[in-house]
Amino acid sequence: MDGDWQRRLLRRMFDVAVAESQPARCVPPNLPAPPKGRVVVIGAGKASAAMARAVEDHWPGPLSGLVVTCHGYAVPCRRIEIVEAAHPVPDEAGLTAAARMRDLVSALDKDDMVLALMSGGGSALLASPLEGLSLEDEQAVSRQLLGSGATIGEMNCVRRHLSAIKGGRLAAASQPAKVVTLLISDVPGDHPWDVASGPTVGDPTTCADALAIVRRNGIELPQHVRAALESGLAETVKPGDPRLRSNEILVIATSQMALEAAANVADAAGVRPFILGDSIEGEAREVGKVMAGIARQAALRGQPFAPPCVLISGGETTVTVRGGGRGGRNVEYLLSLGISLDGLPGVCAIACDTDGVDGQEEIAGAFLTPDSIARARAKGISPRAFLDDNDGHGFFAALDDAILTGPTLTNVNDFRAILVA
């Protein structure tokens, strides 16, 4: 089994995983029945504009609405307005869009319906600080969270409690209209309240949970921000709240669905697939070491899986930024994996973010081949130095092994596969 064959198979698996999660595929079968009154579509996230387009293409009656997505992720729509804003740090465009969205849903009655289209990235795109807080406060906290090594669940817990629109507050503002939420999940565990920080979903976490996360991850909060959490004034809308009684929530695309689609590709190619988990978290470099150990055992011992096999996983790792490199978590994982494998013959890997952006780079991820580390050293590149500098993107770009997809218009988080020949 030559390296080019492995590379082609890994890339095909990733492409199919992304295709499985496309809004055009997963939105139409999950559309609700039209209400007696109006339909207002709202949404936020990297997939939300494509979700809006899928709604327009299959909705039987009139509708209107507003959706906010990342720069570069807009899809032309005829009746739903699409706004672009910044990610992962919120900006004025997101602030304006969130205010307009709240106004739209606040003018409805009991015969109307809000169709909420939420996907990963929505937390940053819906900037709406609590009363007494500012956009600058949200930005400062976001920057600290992003570099702290906090998990996505931890980050979104803090974000929910500092927002006037997340944590079920947008659904509460929609009453008495019915709210139907379609979710494309980018979070480990597929918890609805974590997707886009749950603007239309009851939040089981508390201000005390948010404060514990802040302490655990060394986040420095301005005194007035801390006071909002300590006083309980920042508490979110909880599951079972009467204002959420008519809500419906459907998770329509997940990492597990994408991994299963990729596994079918491998199986058809005569390579046995093994899904190790769809919600793997932890420091990217540490996950890379663990996965290297499993791959080495398979390659050398035929345990727990005999070659040829492919080890597939998803979820969202984290990076505690200590260096000055370009990130992101998938290439950091992959570089750590390569260092640990140290050129083990017959083992290739891919790691990409399904939204096409790994960290803050317009690069989806990269390939790792048995000769990646040797090729780097031949160029005078120290793999360990690049890992220490959090510069996985720089490392794989130098080897011409970066994967560029452009915006994929979906987001079910990380895709990782290790092919053992």
C-alpha positions as CSV (number, residue, x, y, z in Angstrom):
1,M,0.0,0.0,0.0
2,D,1.9,3.1,-1.2
3,G,1.8,6.5,0.5
4,D,-0.1,8.2,-2.3
5,W,-2.9,5.6,-2.0
6,Q,-3.1,6.3,1.7
7,R,-3.2,10.0,1.2
8,R,-6.0,9.8,-1.4
9,L,-8.1,7.5,0.8
10,L,-7.7,9.8,3.8
11,R,-8.6,12.9,1.8
12,R,-11.7,11.1,0.4
13,M,-12.8,10.2,3.9
14,F,-12.5,13.8,5.0
15,D,-14.4,15.0,2.0
16,V,-17.3,12.6,2.6
17,A,-17.4,13.5,6.3
18,V,-17.9,17.2,5.2
19,A,-20.4,16.2,2.6
20,E,-22.5,14.2,5.1
21,S,-22.8,17.3,7.2
22,Q,-23.9,19.8,4.5
23,P,-27.1,21.8,5.3
24,A,-28.6,20.9,1.9
25,R,-28.5,17.3,3.0
26,C,-29.6,17.5,6.6
27,V,-32.0,20.5,6.8
28,P,-34.8,19.6,4.4
29,P,-35.9,16.3,6.1
30,N,-36.1,18.1,9.5
31,L,-38.2,21.1,8.6
32,P,-41.3,21.6,10.7
33,A,-44.9,22.0,9.5
34,P,-45.8,25.6,8.7
35,P,-47.7,27.5,11.4
36,K,-50.9,29.4,11.0
37,G,-49.1,32.7,11.2
38,R,-45.7,34.1,10.1
39,V,-42.4,32.3,10.0
40,V,-39.3,34.2,11.0
41,V,-35.9,32.5,10.4
42,I,-33.0,33.5,12.6
43,G,-29.6,31.8,12.9
44,A,-26.0,32.1,13.7
45,G,-22.9,30.1,12.9
46,K,-20.6,29.0,10.1
47,A,-23.3,26.8,8.6
48,S,-26.2,29.1,9.2
49,A,-26.3,30.8,5.8
50,A,-26.2,27.5,4.0
51,M,-28.9,26.3,6.4
52,A,-31.0,29.4,5.5
53,R,-30.6,28.7,1.8
54,A,-31.7,25.1,2.3
55,V,-34.8,26.4,4.2
56,E,-35.6,28.8,1.3
57,D,-35.2,26.1,-1.3
58,H,-37.7,23.7,0.5
59,W,-40.1,25.9,2.4
60,P,-43.7,25.8,1.0
61,G,-44.8,29.3,2.0
62,P,-43.7,32.8,2.8
63,L,-40.9,33.5,5.3
64,S,-38.4,36.2,6.3
65,G,-35.6,36.5,8.7
66,L,-32.0,37.4,9.5
67,V,-28.9,35.1,9.9
68,V,-25.4,36.0,10.9
69,T,-22.4,34.0,9.7
70,C,-18.6,34.3,9.5
71,H,-16.9,36.4,6.8
72,G,-16.6,34.2,3.7
73,Y,-19.4,31.9,4.7
74,A,-22.3,33.9,3.2
75,V,-24.7,32.1,0.8
76,P,-27.1,34.1,-1.4
77,C,-30.6,34.0,-0.2
78,R,-33.8,35.7,-1.6
79,R,-35.9,36.2,1.5
80,I,-33.6,35.8,4.5
81,E,-31.0,38.5,5.1
82,I,-27.5,37.2,5.5
83,V,-25.0,39.3,7.6
84,E,-21.3,38.5,8.0
85,A,-19.4,39.2,11.3
86,A,-16.1,38.3,12.9
87,H,-15.1,35.0,14.4
88,P,-13.7,33.9,16.9
89,V,-13.6,37.3,18.6
90,P,-16.9,39.2,18.3
91,D,-17.3,42.6,16.6
92,E,-19.7,45.5,16.0
93,A,-21.3,43.7,13.0
94,G,-22.3,40.8,15.3
95,L,-23.5,43.2,18.0
96,T,-25.8,45.0,15.5
97,A,-27.1,41.7,14.1
98,A,-27.9,40.3,17.5
99,A,-29.9,43.4,18.5
100,R,-31.8,43.2,15.2
101,M,-32.5,39.5,15.7
102,R,-33.9,40.1,19.2
103,D,-36.2,42.8,17.8
104,L,-37.5,40.5,15.1
105,V,-38.5,37.7,17.4
106,S,-40.0,40.1,20.1
107,A,-42.7,41.3,17.7
108,L,-44.4,37.9,17.2
109,D,-47.6,36.3,18.5
110,K,-48.8,32.8,19.4
111,D,-49.7,31.8,15.8
112,D,-46.2,32.6,14.6
113,M,-43.0,30.5,14.5
114,V,-39.3,31.2,15.0
115,L,-37.2,28.8,13.0
116,A,-33.7,29.0,14.6
117,L,-30.7,27.7,12.6
118,M,-27.7,27.3,14.9
119,S,-24.3,25.9,14.3
120,G,-20.7,26.2,15.5
121,G,-19.3,29.7,15.6
122,G,-22.5,31.3,16.7
123,S,-21.1,32.1,20.1
124,A,-18.8,34.8,18.7
125,L,-21.2,35.9,16.0
126,L,-24.0,36.8,18.3
127,A,-22.4,39.5,20.3
128,S,-24.8,40.8,22.9
129,P,-23.3,41.8,26.3
130,L,-25.5,41.8,29.4
131,E,-26.7,45.2,30.6
132,G,-23.7,46.9,32.3
133,L,-21.2,45.0,30.1
134,S,-19.7,46.2,26.8
135,L,-18.6,44.6,23.5
136,E,-15.0,45.3,24.7
137,D,-15.7,43.2,27.8
138,E,-16.9,40.3,25.6
139,Q,-13.9,40.6,23.3
140,A,-11.4,40.6,26.2
141,V,-12.9,37.6,27.8
142,S,-13.1,35.8,24.5
143,R,-9.4,36.4,23.8
144,Q,-8.4,35.0,27.2
145,L,-10.7,31.9,26.8
146,L,-9.3,31.1,23.4
147,G,-5.7,31.0,24.6
148,S,-6.3,29.4,28.0
149,G,-6.8,25.7,27.0
150,A,-10.4,25.8,28.2
151,T,-12.7,23.2,26.5
152,I,-15.4,24.4,24.1
153,G,-18.0,23.5,26.8
154,E,-16.2,25.6,29.4
155,M,-15.8,28.6,27.0
156,N,-19.5,28.5,26.1
157,C,-20.6,28.3,29.7
158,V,-18.8,31.6,30.4
159,R,-20.0,33.1,27.2
160,R,-23.7,32.2,27.9
161,H,-23.6,33.8,31.3
162,L,-22.2,37.1,30.0
163,S,-24.7,37.4,27.1
164,A,-28.1,39.0,26.8
165,I,-29.1,36.7,24.0
166,K,-27.5,33.3,24.7
167,G,-28.5,30.7,27.3
168,G,-32.1,30.5,26.2
169,R,-32.6,34.3,26.4
170,L,-33.5,34.6,22.7
171,A,-36.2,31.9,23.0
172,A,-37.6,33.7,26.0
173,A,-37.8,36.9,24.0
174,S,-39.7,35.1,21.3
175,Q,-42.7,34.3,23.4
176,P,-45.5,33.6,22.8
177,A,-44.4,32.4,19.4
178,K,-43.3,28.7,19.0
179,V,-39.5,28.2,18.6
180,V,-38.1,25.3,16.5
181,T,-34.3,25.0,16.6
182,L,-32.3,23.0,14.1
183,L,-28.7,22.4,15.3
184,I,-25.6,21.3,13.4
185,S,-23.4,20.3,16.4
186,D,-19.8,21.2,16.6
187,V,-19.5,20.3,20.3
188,P,-18.4,17.1,22.1
189,G,-21.5,15.3,23.5
190,D,-23.8,17.3,21.1
191,H,-25.3,19.2,24.1
192,P,-27.8,21.6,22.5
193,W,-27.0,24.4,25.0
194,D,-23.4,24.4,23.9
195,V,-24.1,24.8,20.1
196,A,-23.6,28.6,19.5
197,S,-24.0,28.8,23.3
198,G,-27.7,28.0,23.1
199,P,-29.6,31.2,22.3
200,T,-32.8,29.2,22.1
201,V,-32.0,26.4,24.5
202,G,-32.4,26.1,28.3
203,D,-29.1,26.1,30.1
204,P,-28.4,23.7,32.9
205,T,-25.2,25.4,34.0
206,T,-25.0,28.2,36.5
207,C,-23.1,31.4,37.3
208,A,-21.2,29.4,39.9
209,D,-20.1,27.0,37.1
210,A,-18.9,29.9,35.0
211,L,-16.9,31.3,38.0
212,A,-15.3,28.0,38.6
213,I,-14.2,27.8,35.0
214,V,-12.8,31.3,35.2
215,R,-10.7,30.4,38.2
216,R,-9.6,27.0,36.9
217,N,-8.3,28.5,33.6
218,G,-6.7,31.7,35.1
219,I,-9.1,34.1,33.3
220,E,-8.7,37.7,34.6
221,L,-12.2,39.3,34.7
222,P,-12.8,43.1,35.1
223,Q,-14.4,43.7,38.5
224,H,-17.8,44.7,37.0
225,V,-17.8,41.5,34.9
226,R,-17.0,39.3,37.9
227,A,-19.7,41.1,39.9
228,A,-22.3,40.2,37.4
229,L,-21.5,36.5,37.8
230,E,-21.1,36.7,41.6
231,S,-24.4,38.5,42.1
232,G,-26.4,35.9,40.1
233,L,-27.7,38.7,37.8
234,A,-26.1,36.9,34.9
235,E,-28.1,33.7,35.4
236,T,-29.4,32.1,32.2
237,V,-32.8,30.7,31.4
238,K,-33.1,27.1,32.7
239,P,-34.6,23.9,31.2
240,G,-38.2,23.7,32.3
241,D,-38.7,27.4,32.3
242,P,-42.4,28.1,31.2
243,R,-41.1,30.4,28.5
244,L,-39.5,27.5,26.8
245,R,-42.6,25.2,27.0
246,S,-43.4,25.3,23.2
247,N,-39.8,24.9,22.1
248,E,-38.7,22.0,19.8
249,I,-35.0,21.2,19.4
250,L,-33.5,18.9,16.7
251,V,-29.9,18.0,16.3
252,I,-29.7,17.3,12.6
253,A,-25.9,16.8,12.0
254,T,-23.2,15.6,14.3
255,S,-19.6,14.5,14.4
256,Q,-20.7,10.8,14.8
257,M,-22.7,11.0,11.6
258,A,-19.7,12.4,9.7
259,L,-17.3,9.8,11.2
260,E,-19.7,6.9,10.2
261,A,-19.8,8.2,6.6
262,A,-16.0,8.3,6.5
263,A,-15.8,4.9,7.9
264,N,-18.0,3.6,5.1
265,V,-15.5,5.0,2.6
266,A,-12.6,3.1,4.3
267,D,-14.6,-0.1,4.5
268,A,-15.4,0.1,0.8
269,A,-11.7,0.4,0.1
270,G,-10.9,-2.7,2.0
271,V,-9.5,-1.0,5.1
272,R,-11.2,-1.8,8.4
273,P,-12.4,1.4,10.1
274,F,-12.5,1.8,13.9
275,I,-14.2,4.9,15.4
276,L,-12.4,5.6,18.6
277,G,-14.7,8.4,19.7
278,D,-16.7,11.3,18.5
279,S,-16.1,13.6,21.5
280,I,-12.4,13.3,22.3
281,E,-11.1,16.4,24.2
282,G,-7.9,17.4,25.9
283,E,-4.6,19.2,25.0
284,A,-4.0,18.6,21.3
285,R,-0.4,17.5,21.8
286,E,-1.3,15.1,24.5
287,V,-4.1,13.5,22.4
288,G,-1.5,13.2,19.6
289,K,0.8,11.2,21.9
290,V,-2.0,8.8,23.0
291,M,-3.1,8.2,19.4
292,A,0.5,7.6,18.4
293,G,0.7,4.8,21.1
294,I,-2.5,3.2,19.7
295,A,-1.3,3.4,16.1
296,R,2.2,2.0,17.0
297,Q,0.6,-1.0,18.8
298,A,-1.6,-1.7,15.8
299,A,1.3,-1.4,13.3
300,L,3.8,-3.5,15.3
301,R,1.6,-5.9,17.3
302,G,-1.7,-6.1,15.4
303,Q,-3.4,-5.0,18.6
304,P,-6.1,-4.0,19.3
305,F,-6.6,-3.7,15.5
306,A,-4.8,-5.5,12.8
307,P,-3.6,-3.7,9.7
308,P,-4.7,-2.5,7.3
309,C,-7.0,-0.4,9.5
310,V,-7.9,3.2,10.0
311,L,-8.4,4.8,13.4
312,I,-11.0,7.6,13.2
313,S,-11.9,10.1,15.8
314,G,-13.7,13.5,16.3
315,G,-14.4,16.0,19.0
316,E,-12.5,19.1,19.9
317,T,-9.0,19.3,21.4
318,T,-7.6,22.4,22.9
319,V,-4.3,24.3,22.7
320,T,-2.8,26.3,25.6
321,V,-1.0,29.0,23.7
322,R,2.6,29.5,25.0
323,G,4.5,30.2,21.8
324,G,4.1,32.8,19.0
325,G,3.1,30.4,16.2
326,R,0.1,30.2,14.0
327,G,-1.8,27.3,15.7
328,G,-4.3,25.5,15.4
329,R,-5.4,22.5,17.3
330,N,-5.6,19.9,14.4
331,V,-2.1,20.6,13.2
332,E,-0.8,20.7,16.7
333,Y,-2.2,17.3,17.3
334,L,-0.8,16.1,14.0
335,L,2.7,17.4,14.7
336,S,2.7,15.8,18.1
337,L,1.5,12.6,16.6
338,G,4.3,12.7,14.0
339,I,7.0,13.4,16.6
340,S,5.8,10.4,18.7
341,L,5.6,8.1,15.7
342,D,9.1,9.2,14.5
343,G,8.7,7.9,11.0
344,L,7.0,4.6,11.8
345,P,6.6,2.9,8.4
346,G,3.1,2.5,6.9
347,V,1.4,5.0,9.1
348,C,-0.2,8.1,7.5
349,A,-2.7,10.5,9.1
350,I,-5.0,13.5,8.4
351,A,-6.4,16.0,10.8
352,C,-8.7,18.8,9.7
353,D,-11.5,21.0,11.0
354,T,-14.7,20.3,9.1
355,D,-15.4,24.0,8.8
356,G,-12.2,24.5,6.8
357,V,-10.5,26.7,9.4
358,D,-8.2,25.2,11.9
359,G,-7.7,27.8,14.7
360,Q,-7.6,31.2,13.1
361,E,-6.0,30.2,9.9
362,E,-7.8,29.8,6.6
363,I,-6.3,26.3,6.4
364,A,-8.4,23.2,7.3
365,G,-5.5,21.0,8.5
366,A,-2.8,18.8,7.1
367,F,-1.4,15.4,6.2
368,L,1.2,13.4,8.0
369,T,3.3,10.8,6.2
370,P,6.0,8.4,7.5
371,D,8.7,10.7,6.1
372,S,7.2,14.0,7.3
373,I,9.6,14.4,10.3
374,A,12.6,13.3,8.2
375,R,11.7,15.8,5.4
376,A,11.4,18.6,7.9
377,R,14.8,17.8,9.4
378,A,16.4,17.7,6.0
379,K,15.1,21.3,5.5
380,G,16.7,22.4,8.8
381,I,13.3,22.5,10.5
382,S,13.0,21.3,14.1
383,P,9.7,19.6,14.7
384,R,10.0,20.0,18.4
385,A,10.8,23.7,18.1
386,F,7.7,24.2,16.0
387,L,5.5,22.3,18.4
388,D,6.9,24.3,21.4
389,D,6.0,27.5,19.4
390,N,2.4,26.3,18.7
391,D,3.3,26.6,15.0
392,G,1.8,23.5,13.4
393,H,0.6,25.4,10.4
394,G,4.0,26.8,9.8
395,F,5.5,23.3,10.0
396,F,3.1,21.6,7.5
397,A,3.1,24.6,5.2
398,A,6.9,24.2,4.9
399,L,6.4,20.6,3.8
400,D,3.6,21.5,1.4
401,D,1.3,19.2,3.3
402,A,-1.3,21.7,4.4
403,I,-4.9,21.1,3.3
404,L,-6.9,24.1,2.0
405,T,-10.6,23.7,1.4
406,G,-12.0,27.2,1.7
407,P,-15.2,27.7,3.7
408,T,-17.0,24.3,3.8
409,L,-20.3,25.9,4.9
410,T,-20.8,23.3,7.7
411,N,-19.1,22.6,11.0
412,V,-19.2,19.3,12.9
413,N,-15.8,19.9,14.5
414,D,-12.5,18.0,14.1
415,F,-11.9,15.0,11.8
416,R,-8.9,12.8,12.5
417,A,-7.9,9.6,10.9
418,I,-4.8,7.4,11.2
419,L,-4.3,4.9,8.4
420,V,-2.1,1.9,9.4
421,A,-1.0,-0.2,6.4
